[in-house]
Amino acid sequence: MRLYLFVSFLVLLFLSCSPYKPVRYLSRSVPTLSLTLRAALPIESTVGDIELSGLALHQNTLYSVCDDHGDMIFKLTLYSDKVLAEPFLRFDSPSLRPDFEGLACDSAGNFYIISESECRIFFVSHDGKVTKWLMPSLEEQGKAAGLFQRFNAYPEGLAMISPTHFFIAAEHSPRGLIDLKLDAPTHTKFYVCDYTALPLSGKRVPDFADLYYESGRLFALARNAEAVVELSIEKDSVFEKTCWSYQQAVAHDSLRYGEMRFGLAEGLTMDSTSIYIVYDTNGEVRNLSSGDRRPLLFIFDRPR
């Protein structure tokens, strides 16, 4: 009887966490360009195995957070054959498990982190001496707007327009976008965009894994489509405007992992010449690698 109850619990848990709606494909076409891979570097860390979940670039240095380390921000040092992730700032974890996902940085070097479990943004000053939540949880508002309908599919990405204006990505089932203004909270906008013009393989669903904003342009990491897409907001709806696909670049078996039912990309950032994407591999072994479980940082040439 106990075994039956346990199995029943696992089935219910699986059903509650798994996407089930058929994908709604749009008829509009999206211009697509295949990205050129410049480097794929395994990531090592001074704190043991880590799965990075967000990326930000400040003064030519990459920074990241990890959903299993809610008390630090990592600095990424790139070498010719690997990436070394070292703690850059340490602070008291703001909750039991904040589940940090997206990361942004302002011109002064202050950090802004989206917490999936708390559904709000955590602030860490450039020296780590000031830490605070910037607003109450968005969970209830998001659910009322139709987002956050699946466990562990809450805020996943963050893009900063200014220190008081952000875009937040809801992961999937449905995926969505939140336009948040801290100085005008009543004007917060929620967009449900569980549709796509991009092809998806197998049982993959439309998702957003991270966001990046630059000079009036908003980009999203469409993990399950293995693409970076520029987004446009038209009459209260969000659409894919252009698509930079990295599917072909990472298709080689040596760059793929044992479990690829869903996409593995977690963090996105860019500069004028490069696109950086980090994988969260959940400890999977990379194919043709003799048991190598290290995640990868991909560096692509940025289209002009």
N, C-alpha and C positions, 0 to 999 in steps of 0.2 A: 504493500500500500504506500509506504514511504517513497519507494522508487517511482511508483506511478505519479504521485504528487510532485516529485522532483522533476520528472520528465515533463509533466504538464506545465509546470512553472517555466521550464526552459522554452517550451513551445510558445507560450504566451509572451515571454520576454522577447523572443525572436520576432514574433509578429508585430509587437509593439515598437520595435526598433527598426524594422525593415520597411523600405519604401514599397508600396504596392500599386500605386496609381500608374496607368500607362502614360508614357511620355507624350505630351502634346507638342507636336512639331509645327512650327510656323511655316507658312508658304513663302515668306520673303527670303531672299538669298542673302548671304553674308560673304563679302570678299574675303578670301582666305589665302594666306601666305605661309609657307612652311619656313620655320625658323632654322637657322644654321647653328649647330652645336659647336661651341668653341672648347668647352672643357666639361668633364664630369668628374668631380673630385669627391672621394670618400671623406666622411666627417668623423673625426676623433675628438674626444673630450678629456679634460683633466679631471672630470667628476664621474667618469665611467660612461656606460652606455646612455645615450640621450636620443630623443626623437624631437628635433626642433619643429616648431609649429608656427613660426612667423618670421618675417625679415624686415629690416629697416636699414637704410643707408644714411650715414652722417659723416661728412668730411672724408669721403672715400673709404670709410670703414663700415663693414657689415656688422649688424647686431641682430640678436635673435632671442626668442624665449622658448621655453620648453613646457609642455603641459604637465610634466611630472616634476618640475622644479619651480614651485610658485614663490620662490624667495630670491630669485636672481635674474639678471639680464646677462646674456653671453656676448662676448666679442669674438668675431670670427676672423682668424688670420689665414690668409690663403697662401699655400705653398704650391710648388709645381706639381706635386703628386698627392696632395691632401689638403684638408681644411682642419684647423685646430680651433675648437670651441672652448673658450675659457671664461669663467665667471668674471664679469666686468663690474657689476654692481650687485651687492648683496643687501637684502632688507628683510624685515619681518613679513612673513607671508600674511596677506590680508584676510585669509579665511582658511578653513581646513584644507581645501583643495580648490584653488581658484581656477584651475584649468585654463591657463593663459593660452591664447591662440594668436590673434593678429597683433602687430606691433607697428607703431609710428613714432617719428621723432621730429621735433621742431628745430628751428634754426639755432636755438640756444643749447641744444643737446638734451633737452628733457624728453622723457619717454612716456608714451601713452599705450596701454595694453588693454585689449578687450578680453574679458573673462567670460568663457562660455557658461560656466556654472552660475555666475552671479548676474549675467546679462547687463554688465555695465563696464565703464572704462576706469582703469586704475592708472594713477599718475605717479611717476617716479622722476624726481628732479635729476639733473645732470650729474650730481654728486651723490645721489642716493639718500640724502639727508631728509628730504621731504617726500612722503608717500601718502596718498589719499585716494578715496573713491571720488570721482567727479560728479556723480549723480546717482539717484536711486536706480533700482533695477528696472529694466525695460521689459521684464518677462510678461507681466500682466497685460501691458499695452500691446506687446507683440502678439500674444495669443489672441487678444480681442480683434486684432487686425488680420488674423489668419496665418501668422507665422508661428514658429516654435511648437509645431504640432507633433514632433517626434522627439523622444528622449535622445539626448546627445546629438541633437541637430539644431543647436541654438546659435548664438553669435560665433562666427568663425573667422571673419576678416575685418580689418580696420584700415581706413584711409583718412588722412587729416587734411582738411582744406585750410583750417586755422586752428589755434588752440581752443576755440570755442565752437568749431564747426567740423563735423565728422560724417563719413559714411560708414555704416556697419553692415556686414554681410550676414544674412541668415543662411545656414549651410545647405539644407535640402529638405524636401518633403513637407512643405514647399520651400524652395529657395526664395530669398528675398533681399531687399535692400532697405536700409533705414537711413534717412537723412536727418541727422541729429544736430540741433543748435542749442548749446548749453545756455546761451544768453536769451533764448526764446523757446523754452521747452514746450510750450503749447503749440508750436509750429512744427514739431517733429512729424515727419512723414514716413509712412510704412508702405512699401511696395511688395506685393506678392508677385513673383515672376517665375512661376514653375512651368515654364515653356521654353523652347529653344528652337533656333534654326540650324543648330549644329548636329551632325550625326553622332549618336551614342551607340556603343556596342553592348551586346549582352543585356544584362539587367541594370545597367547604369542609368541614373536619373540626372536631370539637370541639377547642378550644384555650384556654389561659390566657395572656394577655399581661402581666398584672400583678396584684398583690394589694394590698388595703388592709384594715387592722384597726383597729377602734374599739370600745371598751367591750363586749368580748365578742362582737362581730359581725365576721365575716370576709367580705369582698367580693372578687370576682374580675372582671377585665376579660376578658369572653368575646369576643375580637376578631372571630372569624369569624361570630358571631351578632349583632355590633354591639350589645352589651348589657353592662350591669353587673349581675352576679348576686350575691345573698347565698348563701353556701354553708353547708350543715349537714353535720356528720359523724355518721353513724348506723351503728352496728354495723360499724365499720371500713370504711365506704363513704362517699363524698362525693357530695352531691346539691345541685342548684340549688334554693334555697328560694324566692326571689323574683327577678323579672327587671325591671330598668329598661332599657327599650330606647331606644337613640338612633338606630335605623335610619331612622325617618321624618324625624328632625330633620336628618340629613346627606344625605338622598336628593336634595336639589336639585342639579342638574347643576353649579352654580357651586362647590359644596363637594366635588365628587368629582374623582378623578384618573383619568388615562388608563388605568391598570392597576388594576382592582379585583377580580381573580379571588379574592384573599384579603383579609382585613381589614387595615387599616393602623394601627389604634390600638396604641400601645406602652406608654404610661404612664398611671397612674390615681392620683389622690388626691382627698380631699374635705375640706370643713369643714362647719360646721353648716348652711350655706345653699347650698353650691355643690358640683358635681362637676366635676373638671378631667380632661380626657383629651387626650393629645398624640399626634399622628400621626407615624409614620415613613414617608415617602412614597417612599423609595429614588430620589429625584431625578425622580419623575414630574411631568409638567405638570398643573396643575389645570385642569379644563375651564372654558371661557368666561373664561379669565384672561389671554389674550395672552402665553402662555409662562411664567406664574408658577410656579416650582418650589418656592416656600417651603412648608414644612409648616405645619400649623395647630394651634393650641391651642383646643379646644372647652371652653366653660364652660356647664354646664347648671344649671338650678334643681334643688336636691336635694329630693326628695319628703319630706314630713314623716311 
